[in-house]
Amino acid sequence: MDKITVIFSSCNVILFAFRYSLSNLALM
């Protein structure tokens, strides 16, 4: 894979985890 694809996918994973943790905090 290209470096751009790897960076883009890793950013998507980080954003997904960030939103997931924020939603969990909001539920608490």
Residue pairs with C-beta under 8 A, 6 or more apart in sequence:
none
